[in-house]
Amino acid sequence: MSASEEVVIEQGATCELARNPIDEVIAGRLSCREFSGSPVSRSTIEQILRVARFAPSGANIQPWHVYVLAGAAKAEVSAALLHAYETEPNEHVSEYQYYASAFPEPYLGRRQTFGRLFYDSLGIAQSDMAARSRQTAKNFAFFGAPVGLIVTIDRRLAMGSWLDLGMFIQNVMLAAVGRGLQSCPQETFAKYHRILRPALSIPAEQMVACGISMGHPKHQARARLMPRADLEAFASFKGFEN
Ligand SMILES: Cc1cc2nc3c(=O)[nH]c(=O)nc-3n(C[C@H](O)[C@H](O)[C@H](O)COP(=O)(O)O)c2cc1C
């Protein structure tokens, strides 16, 4: 890991980087895993999805579909997924491979930093597999968020459409920040497509890509936990004067 990658950008510093309201929204989004109990109305979610649909997509095909869950519908899905997680630990796998089987550097180092920061922040020793499992289980309750989204993509499309989907998902999360909400994207849900499909009447051609928890954060001014590599680590400039 290079020295620049060790820089941990705290929330305050991140905001200092923000030069305009859009920057503030981008820098203000973080993965929230503790939500307050306050509800989010259907009309707010509709607004978020209506603006998020302006994400670009190749040939404007708009390959996304979203299942929006709240109340009893969310609770039923959460209970079924938690039950599967606890009773069938090795039987659920995603229909797509999210992570590489082996991480080359610098990704390996970043993933290790993630694990250390994440579990340290929760007071969980990385060797404490039971506590880690309890934390993972919180995914299925959408971390206590009042709204859970399940995002799917048509499996007949190609890899390029996943770029489109990612842009849409980011738009959803940014539109949430613009309304004082936070979110957490969750690939964990993709593993449980066999339960989600019948529960949400997901057609066979749709593949579960991820879930998104969404609601008011429990701690409004929580500092950003996860660092980012600095510009020099990922950008190459040519042809500029100074
Ligand atoms: C597609 C995607 C899937 C993710 N899946 C999970 C997940 O299943 N559970 C979880 O707690 N966080 C998940 N995350 C959140 C990442 O851990 C988080 O984005 C990363 O550590 C950077 O932190 P930040 O979002 O707070 O900036 C996911 C993020 C993305 C983009």
The ligand as an SDF file (V2000), in Angstrom:
LIG
                    3D

 31 33  0  0  0  0  0  0  0  0999 V2000
  -22.0470   -3.2590   -4.6830 C   0  0  0  0  0  0  0  0  0  0  0  0
  -21.7200   -3.1270   -3.1990 C   0  0  0  0  0  0  0  0  0  0  0  0
  -22.0340   -4.1590   -2.3480 C   0  0  0  0  0  0  0  0  0  0  0  0
  -21.8110   -4.0370   -0.9660 C   0  0  0  0  0  0  0  0  0  0  0  0
  -22.2350   -5.0310   -0.1240 N   0  0  0  0  0  0  0  0  0  0  0  0
  -22.2000   -4.8360    1.2040 C   0  0  0  0  0  0  0  0  0  0  0  0
  -22.8080   -5.7720    2.0780 C   0  0  0  0  0  0  0  0  0  0  0  0
  -23.3400   -6.8080    1.6480 O   0  0  0  0  0  0  0  0  0  0  0  0
  -22.8250   -5.5090    3.4120 N   0  0  0  0  0  0  0  0  0  0  0  0
  -22.2550   -4.3640    3.9250 C   0  0  0  0  0  0  0  0  0  0  0  0
  -22.3040   -4.1810    5.1430 O   0  0  0  0  0  0  0  0  0  0  0  0
  -21.6540   -3.4510    3.1180 N   0  0  0  0  0  0  0  0  0  0  0  0
  -21.6270   -3.6480    1.7760 C   0  0  0  0  0  0  0  0  0  0  0  0
  -21.0770   -2.7110    0.9310 N   0  0  0  0  0  0  0  0  0  0  0  0
  -20.5450   -1.4640    1.4780 C   0  0  0  0  0  0  0  0  0  0  0  0
  -19.0170   -1.3720    1.3500 C   0  0  0  0  0  0  0  0  0  0  0  0
  -18.4110   -2.0960    2.3940 O   0  0  0  0  0  0  0  0  0  0  0  0
  -18.6410    0.1150    1.4270 C   0  0  0  0  0  0  0  0  0  0  0  0
  -19.1570    0.7800    0.2960 O   0  0  0  0  0  0  0  0  0  0  0  0
  -17.1280    0.3570    1.4530 C   0  0  0  0  0  0  0  0  0  0  0  0
  -16.5530   -0.2200    2.6000 O   0  0  0  0  0  0  0  0  0  0  0  0
  -16.7880    1.8510    1.4190 C   0  0  0  0  0  0  0  0  0  0  0  0
  -17.4200    2.5080    2.5050 O   0  0  0  0  0  0  0  0  0  0  0  0
  -18.4390    3.7110    2.2860 P   0  0  0  0  0  0  0  0  0  0  0  0
  -19.5610    3.2050    1.4120 O   0  0  0  0  0  0  0  0  0  0  0  0
  -18.9250    4.0580    3.6750 O   0  0  0  0  0  0  0  0  0  0  0  0
  -17.7060    4.8350    1.6400 O   0  0  0  0  0  0  0  0  0  0  0  0
  -21.2170   -2.8590   -0.4470 C   0  0  0  0  0  0  0  0  0  0  0  0
  -20.8500   -1.8480   -1.3420 C   0  0  0  0  0  0  0  0  0  0  0  0
  -21.0930   -1.9720   -2.6970 C   0  0  0  0  0  0  0  0  0  0  0  0
  -20.7250   -0.8440   -3.6230 C   0  0  0  0  0  0  0  0  0  0  0  0
  1  2  1  0
  2  3  1  0
  2 30  2  0
  3  4  2  0
  4  5  1  0
  4 28  1  0
  5  6  2  0
  6  7  1  0
  6 13  1  0
  7  8  2  0
  7  9  1  0
  9 10  1  0
 10 11  2  0
 10 12  1  0
 12 13  2  0
 13 14  1  0
 14 15  1  0
 14 28  1  0
 15 16  1  0
 16 17  1  0
 16 18  1  0
 18 19  1  0
 18 20  1  0
 20 21  1  0
 20 22  1  0
 22 23  1  0
 23 24  1  0
 24 25  2  0
 24 26  1  0
 24 27  1  0
 28 29  2  0
 29 30  1  0
 30 31  1  0
M  END
$$$$
